[in-house]
Amino acid sequence: QVQLVESGGGLVQAGGSLRLSCAASGNIDSVKTMGWYRQAPGKERERFAVIASGGSTNYADSVKGRFAISKASAKNTVYLQMNSLKPEDTAVYYCNFLVGALPIRSYWGQGTQVTVSS
């Protein structure tokens, strides 16, 4: 059984930094993408950063230049470095792995709260 465990959330002042981690345990192979999503109160969950198995990355405009996604494939772990945090970054942050092919399986972390105070 595959589980994704997140860590690193918390409370930070605007302009500060946080680093999130998401580690997968269990029998997992052929990870296609690792991504980070977030959901603010009253809003839909949105994907804002993704890294493919080959290392290419993609970011939403809202975080581009401030956040950086990276991975340690051997550890099945994905990281998110968040700098220059803003109050509007406040949300529950989730990691997601897309694994395998036909069918592709999707796994989610439990979510971690990030709160940015002004």
N, C-alpha and C positions, 0 to 999 in steps of 0.2 A: 504494500500500500504506500502510495506516494504522499508525502506531506511537505508543505512549504512553511517554514517558520521564519517570521520577520522579527527584526529587532532594530532598535535605534531611534524610535520616535520619541517625542517629548515636547516640552515647552521651551520656546526660544524667543528672544526679542527680535524685532525687525532688524534686518541687516546681518543677522547671525547665520550660523551654518549648522547643519545636521548631516549625519551619514546614516543611511538605512542599509540594512543587509537582509538578504532573503536566501536561506539555505534549504535545499531539497534533500529529503531523506527517503529511503526506500529504493525500489528497483526502478531507476529512471535512466533512459537512454534516448539517443537521437533527439536532443532538445533542438527545436527549430528556432524558437525565439524566447527571450526573457524580456518581460516588460513590467513597467510600473504604471499603475492606475491610481486615481484618487477620486474621492467622492466627498464633496462638501455638503453641509446640511441643505436640504431642499433642492439639490442638483443631481444630475445624472452622473454615474461613474464615467470618467474620461481617461483614455490612455494618453500619457504625455511623454513617455520615453520607452524606447524599445531597442534591443540589441539582438542582432541575428547571430546564428551560429558562426558565421564567418567574421563577425566583429563589426559589421556596419551598424550604425546607429541612426536613430531618427527621433526628433523632439518636436513637441508642440511649440508654437510660437511663444506661448505664455511662459515657458521655462528655458527657452533657448538662450545660451550664453550664461545661465546661472546654475543649471543642473547638469550633472554628468553621470551617465550610466556606464558601468563596467561589469566585467564578469570574471570569474575564476572557473573555467569550464571543468577542470579536474575535480573541483569541489562542488560542482553544481550549485554555485552561489552567484547571485547577482547583487550589485551594490548600487546605491544612488547617493552621490555627493550633492548636497543642496547648499548653495551659497547665496548670499544676498537675499535672504528669505523676506517675504512680504506677508502682511496679514492675510491677503487673499490666497496665500498658499495653504492656509489652515484647512485641513481635511483629514479623512481617514485614508491612509495610503496602503495599497494592495500590490503585491507582486503576482505575476502570472507567468507560467511556463506553458508553451505549446510544444507538445512532444509527439514524436512518431509520425506516421503517415497512414492514411486510409484504414481507420479514421485517425485524424489528429485529435489528441487528447489535450484537454485544457485543465490546468491545476492552478489553484488560488491559495495565496497566503491568508492568514486570519485577519489581517489588517492591523495597522498601527496608527495611533493618533499623532498627528503633527499639529501643534498649535503655535501660531506666530503672533506675539503680542505687539501692539503698536507703541 
